[in-house]
Amino acid sequence: MHEFTCCCNQLDCTQLKEFNESFEEVEDDALLAAEIGQILLKDQAFDTYKENMKELNRLRWEKEESDRVIEILQNELKSMRKYCNELKNMLEVNEKVQKLLSAKANVEQELTTQVHTTTQNTELTLLGKANNTLNLRYKRLHEKHETLKLTHKVLLKEHEHKLVRSKESREEVVIPAMKLPQLKIVQPSPSINLLHTVTQQTLDKMNAADVRVLNKKLKRTLDMTDLSEMSNTMLSRLLDDLEHFNQPFNNNTEIFFLVQLIC
């Protein structure tokens, strides 16, 4: 408690007494105000503490949520990295598969080309052999054709010669009809007629086997390949027929040498 003195130095000074009383009241009020202030400060500090705790709890919750979100994001990031690695591996595998497929396609193409080439070579070889065979057959047919033409000419000349001789004989020999029997006209032998007929038929078959004749006869409805096959078939049959050309004739006839020449 403060002690004050008056300037008059009197202990029972009225002004000093009033001042001390006023000071005591003010001091009590000040102490009360200080206590109230302390209480208010404590209340404010408590409220602040409560707010701080509330904010701390909120921040702690937010931190926990953030940690949880971060953990989820980290897990997703790990999953994404794993998925990216899988995609990378799949891409590498696909590239390897594409390379293998490309190599396989190249090998298959090479094999196909080789097989095609081999097949073509084989076909060319077979076609060459068939062509050689056909050339030989054509040569034989050509030779037989020429022989048949010559034989046909010989037969015609012989036939004409016999007709001329028969006519001359009738004109030169004058015999009375009462003394001599009537002369018979010399007719060509049946063997010559048969040979002439067979020869003419063979020539007609040769001409009919010509590709140009077939093309004209069929009015160009077939291509050259089909026409060639048809011509070859007809020529093959004609060759087979020529092998048996001499069967209708007797070995003892006078024209057998001509038949042998044709065959």
C-alpha positions in Angstrom: 0.0 0.0 0.0 1.3 3.4 -0.9 1.9 6.2 1.7 1.5 9.7 0.6 2.3 13.0 2.5 0.9 16.4 2.0 3.0 19.4 1.3 1.7 20.9 4.5 3.3 18.0 6.4 0.3 17.7 8.6 -0.8 14.2 9.5 -4.5 15.1 9.8 -4.6 17.0 6.5 -8.1 16.8 5.1 -7.0 16.9 1.5 -4.4 14.2 2.2 -7.1 12.1 3.8 -9.5 12.6 0.8 -6.7 11.8 -1.5 -5.8 8.6 0.3 -9.4 7.5 0.4 -9.8 8.3 -3.3 -6.5 6.5 -4.0 -7.6 3.5 -2.1 -10.8 3.3 -4.0 -9.0 3.8 -7.3 -6.5 1.2 -6.2 -9.2 -1.3 -5.3 -10.9 -0.6 -8.6 -7.6 -1.0 -10.3 -6.9 -4.3 -8.6 -10.4 -5.4 -9.5 -9.9 -4.3 -13.0 -6.6 -6.1 -13.1 -8.2 -9.2 -11.8 -11.0 -8.9 -14.3 -8.4 -8.2 -17.0 -6.5 -11.3 -15.9 -9.7 -13.3 -16.0 -10.5 -11.9 -19.4 -7.0 -12.6 -20.6 -7.3 -16.1 -19.3 -10.6 -16.5 -21.0 -9.2 -15.0 -24.2 -6.2 -17.3 -23.9 -8.4 -20.3 -23.4 -10.6 -19.3 -26.3 -7.5 -18.8 -28.4 -6.2 -22.2 -27.2 -9.5 -23.7 -28.1 -9.4 -22.1 -31.5 -5.8 -23.2 -31.9 -6.6 -26.7 -30.9 -9.6 -26.7 -33.3 -7.4 -25.4 -36.1 -4.7 -27.9 -35.1 -7.2 -30.7 -35.2 -8.4 -29.4 -38.6 -4.9 -29.1 -39.9 -4.1 -32.6 -38.5 -7.2 -34.0 -40.2 -6.2 -32.2 -43.4 -2.7 -33.6 -43.0 -4.1 -37.1 -42.5 -6.4 -36.6 -45.6 -3.4 -35.2 -47.5 -1.3 -38.2 -46.5 -4.0 -40.6 -47.4 -4.5 -38.9 -50.8 -0.7 -38.8 -51.3 -0.6 -42.5 -50.4 -3.4 -43.2 -52.9 -1.6 -41.1 -55.5 1.7 -42.9 -54.8 -0.1 -46.3 -55.2 -1.7 -45.1 -58.4 1.7 -43.8 -59.5 3.2 -47.2 -58.8 0.4 -48.9 -60.7 0.9 -46.5 -63.6 4.6 -47.2 -63.6 3.9 -50.9 -63.5 1.3 -50.5 -66.3 3.8 -48.4 -68.3 6.4 -51.1 -67.8 4.0 -53.7 -69.0 3.1 -51.6 -72.0 6.7 -51.1 -72.7 7.3 -54.9 -72.5 4.3 -55.6 -74.6 5.5 -53.0 -77.2 8.9 -54.7 -77.3 7.2 -58.1 -77.6 5.0 -56.8 -80.4 8.0 -55.4 -82.2 9.8 -58.7 -81.9 6.6 -60.5 -83.1 6.3 -58.1 -86.0 10.0 -58.7 -86.9 9.4 -62.5 -86.7 6.2 -62.2 -88.8 8.0 -60.1 -91.3 10.9 -62.6 -91.4 8.3 -65.4 -91.7 6.5 -63.6 -94.5 9.8 -63.1 -96.3 10.7 -66.8 -95.9 7.3 -67.8 -97.1 7.6 -65.5 -100.0 11.0 -66.9 -100.9 9.7 -70.4 -100.5 6.7 -69.6 -102.7 8.9 -68.0 -105.2 11.2 -71.0 -105.2 8.3 -73.4 -105.4 6.8 -71.3 -108.2 10.1 -71.2 -110.0 10.6 -74.9 -109.6 7.1 -75.6 -110.8 7.6 -73.3 -113.7 10.9 -75.0 -114.5 9.2 -78.4 -114.3 6.4 -77.2 -116.4 8.8 -75.7 -118.9 10.7 -79.0 -119.0 7.5 -81.0 -119.5 6.3 -78.5 -122.1 9.7 -78.8 -123.8 9.4 -82.6 -123.8 5.8 -82.4 -125.1 6.9 -79.9 -127.7 9.7 -82.2 -128.9 7.3 -85.1 -129.0 4.8 -83.0 -131.0 7.6 -81.9 -133.3 8.6 -85.5 -133.9 4.9 -86.5 -134.5 4.5 -83.5 -136.8 7.6 -84.5 -138.7 6.4 -88.0 -139.0 3.0 -86.8 -140.1 4.5 -84.4 -142.5 6.6 -87.1 -144.0 3.6 -89.4 -144.2 1.6 -86.6 -145.7 4.2 -86.0 -148.4 4.3 -89.8 -149.0 0.5 -89.9 -149.2 0.5 -87.0 -151.7 3.1 -88.8 -153.9 1.2 -92.1 -153.6 -2.0 -90.3 -154.5 -0.4 -88.8 -157.6 1.1 -92.2 -158.6 -2.3 -93.8 -158.2 -4.0 -91.0 -160.2 -1.4 -91.3 -163.0 -1.7 -95.1 -163.0 -5.4 -94.9 -163.2 -5.3 -92.3 -166.0 -2.7 -94.4 -167.8 -4.9 -97.5 -167.7 -7.8 -95.6 -168.9 -5.8 -94.2 -171.8 -4.5 -97.7 -172.7 -8.0 -99.1 -172.6 -9.2 -96.4 -174.9 -6.3 -96.9 -177.3 -6.9 -100.6 -177.4 -10.5 -100.1 -178.3 -9.6 -97.7 -181.1 -6.7 -99.7 -182.6 -8.2 -103.2 -182.6 -11.0 -103.5 -185.3 -12.5 -107.0 -185.2 -15.8 -108.0 -186.6 -18.4 -108.2 -184.0 -19.5 -111.7 -185.3 -16.0 -113.2 -185.0 -14.8 -111.8 -181.7 -16.5 -111.4 -178.4 -17.2 -107.9 -177.2 -14.2 -106.2 -175.5 -14.6 -105.4 -171.9 -13.5 -102.0 -170.6 -10.5 -102.3 -168.3 -11.6 -101.1 -164.9 -9.1 -100.1 -162.1 -8.5 -102.9 -159.6 -10.5 -102.8 -156.4 -7.2 -102.6 -154.4 -6.2 -99.4 -156.2 -9.6 -97.9 -155.6 -9.5 -98.9 -151.9 -6.0 -97.4 -151.6 -7.1 -94.3 -153.3 -10.1 -94.0 -151.0 -8.1 -94.6 -147.8 -5.4 -92.2 -148.9 -7.9 -89.5 -149.7 -9.6 -90.0 -146.3 -6.2 -89.8 -144.5 -5.4 -86.6 -146.3 -8.8 -85.2 -145.4 -8.2 -86.1 -141.7 -4.7 -84.4 -141.8 -6.2 -81.2 -143.3 -9.1 -81.3 -140.7 -6.5 -81.5 -137.9 -5.0 -78.2 -138.9 -5.4 -75.5 -136.2 -6.5 -72.9 -138.8 -9.1 -75.2 -140.2 -10.4 -76.1 -136.7 -10.5 -72.4 -135.8 -12.5 -71.6 -138.9 -14.8 -74.6 -138.5 -15.6 -73.8 -134.9 -16.1 -70.1 -135.7 -13.3 -69.0 -133.2 -15.3 -70.2 -130.2 -12.1 -71.8 -128.6 -8.8 -70.2 -127.7 -5.5 -71.3 -129.2 -4.7 -73.6 -126.3 -7.9 -75.6 -126.6 -7.5 -75.7 -130.4 -3.9 -77.0 -130.1 -5.0 -79.7 -127.7 -7.8 -80.7 -130.0 -5.4 -80.7 -133.0 -2.8 -82.8 -131.0 -5.5 -85.3 -130.1 -6.6 -85.6 -133.7 -3.0 -86.0 -134.9 -2.3 -88.7 -132.2 -5.4 -90.6 -133.4 -4.2 -90.2 -137.0 -0.8 -91.6 -136.1 -2.4 -94.6 -134.4 -4.5 -95.1 -137.6 -1.4 -94.9 -139.8 0.2 -97.7 -137.7 -2.6 -99.9 -139.0 -2.9 -98.4 -142.4 -1.9 -101.6 -144.2 -4.5 -103.8 -142.6 -7.1 -103.4 -145.3 -4.7 -104.5 -148.0 -3.3 -108.0 -148.8 0.4 -108.5 -148.8 0.3 -110.2 -152.2 -1.4 -107.3 -154.1 0.5 -105.3 -156.6 0.1 -102.1 -154.6 1.4 -103.4 -151.4 4.8 -101.7 -152.0 3.0 -98.3 -152.0 1.2 -99.2 -148.8 4.6 -100.2 -147.2 6.0 -96.9 -148.4 3.2 -95.0 -146.6 3.5 -97.0 -143.4 
